[in-house]
Amino acid sequence: MAFGDLATTDAWLPPIITKGNKFFDSKTGLEFRMKGMAYYPRPNSGEMADVSNYDWAADEHEAVWKPHLEVLKDLGVNTVRLYSVDPSIPHDKFMCACAEAGIYVMVGITAP
């Protein structure tokens, strides 16, 4: 399946637009209210507990984030903000899973 084929499916969330000081769903025109949280699932113990600036949303960590997305969806979260995203590794699985769950993703831009 080519990228052009994916772009025409319903798997993508409609863009959010701004009008004045409010957000709106570009497809429905309804006001969009963020119900969001920062997502950085660092463990409380173990060898990764003290690691900072780690990219937990990478495809290789699907076993970590996949069950979390179901919980977030059940809680009504519609937006997550990610920290420490490494643009050199794939995040396709995470982004597609978020879209399927109706969760928008905001990626912070940080300096190395």
C-alpha positions as CSV (number, residue, x, y, z in Angstrom):
1,M,0.0,0.0,0.0
2,A,1.4,3.4,-1.0
3,F,1.4,6.5,1.2
4,G,-1.2,8.0,-1.1
5,D,-3.5,5.1,-0.4
6,L,-3.1,5.5,3.3
7,A,-3.8,9.2,3.2
8,T,-7.3,8.6,1.8
9,T,-8.4,6.1,4.5
10,D,-10.3,7.0,7.6
11,A,-7.3,5.9,9.8
12,W,-6.0,9.5,9.9
13,L,-7.5,11.9,12.4
14,P,-8.8,15.2,10.9
15,P,-6.6,18.2,11.5
16,I,-7.4,20.5,14.4
17,I,-7.7,24.2,13.4
18,T,-7.7,27.4,15.4
19,K,-10.3,30.2,15.2
20,G,-9.6,33.0,17.6
21,N,-8.6,31.3,20.9
22,K,-10.3,28.0,20.3
23,F,-9.6,24.7,18.6
24,F,-12.0,23.1,16.1
25,D,-12.2,19.7,14.3
26,S,-11.6,20.5,10.7
27,K,-14.0,17.8,9.5
28,T,-17.0,18.3,11.9
29,G,-16.5,22.0,12.7
30,L,-17.1,21.2,16.4
31,E,-15.0,22.7,19.1
32,F,-12.1,20.5,20.1
33,R,-11.3,20.4,23.8
34,M,-8.0,18.8,24.6
35,K,-8.1,16.1,27.3
36,G,-4.5,15.5,27.4
37,M,-1.5,14.5,29.3
38,A,2.3,14.3,29.0
39,Y,3.3,10.8,28.1
40,Y,6.7,9.5,29.3
41,P,6.3,6.0,30.8
42,R,9.7,5.8,32.6
43,P,9.9,2.9,35.0
44,N,10.1,3.5,38.7
45,S,12.8,0.8,39.2
46,G,15.2,-1.2,37.2
47,E,18.0,-0.3,34.9
48,M,15.9,2.2,32.9
49,A,14.6,4.0,36.0
50,D,17.3,6.7,36.0
51,V,17.5,7.1,32.2
52,S,16.3,10.5,30.9
53,N,15.7,11.7,27.4
54,Y,14.7,8.3,26.2
55,D,12.3,7.8,23.3
56,W,9.5,5.5,24.7
57,A,7.2,6.1,21.7
58,A,9.5,4.3,19.3
59,D,8.2,1.3,17.4
60,E,10.7,-1.0,19.3
61,H,8.8,-0.2,22.6
62,E,5.4,-1.3,21.4
63,A,5.1,-3.7,24.4
64,V,5.4,-0.6,26.7
65,W,3.1,1.9,25.1
66,K,0.4,-0.3,23.5
67,P,-1.4,-1.3,26.8
68,H,-1.1,2.3,27.9
69,L,-3.0,3.6,24.9
70,E,-6.0,1.4,25.7
71,V,-6.1,2.9,29.3
72,L,-5.7,6.4,28.0
73,K,-8.5,5.9,25.5
74,D,-10.7,4.5,28.3
75,L,-10.0,7.6,30.4
76,G,-11.1,9.9,27.5
77,V,-7.6,11.2,26.7
78,N,-7.6,12.7,23.2
79,T,-4.1,14.3,23.2
80,V,-0.7,13.2,24.4
81,R,2.5,15.2,24.5
82,L,5.7,13.4,23.9
83,Y,9.2,14.2,25.3
84,S,12.5,13.1,23.9
85,V,11.5,11.9,20.4
86,D,14.4,10.6,18.3
87,P,13.6,11.5,14.7
88,S,16.1,9.0,13.4
89,I,14.1,5.9,14.5
90,P,10.5,4.9,13.4
91,H,7.4,5.8,15.3
92,D,4.9,4.6,12.7
93,K,3.3,2.0,15.0
94,F,2.8,4.4,17.8
95,M,1.3,7.1,15.6
96,C,-1.0,4.7,13.9
97,A,-2.1,3.2,17.2
98,C,-2.8,6.7,18.5
99,A,-4.8,7.6,15.4
100,E,-6.9,4.4,15.8
101,A,-7.5,5.3,19.4
102,G,-8.6,8.9,18.5
103,I,-5.5,10.4,20.3
104,Y,-3.7,13.3,18.8
105,V,0.1,13.5,19.4
106,M,2.1,16.7,20.1
107,V,5.8,16.3,19.8
108,G,8.1,18.7,21.7
109,I,11.0,20.2,19.8
110,T,14.1,20.0,22.0
111,A,17.8,20.8,21.4
112,P,20.3,18.0,21.8
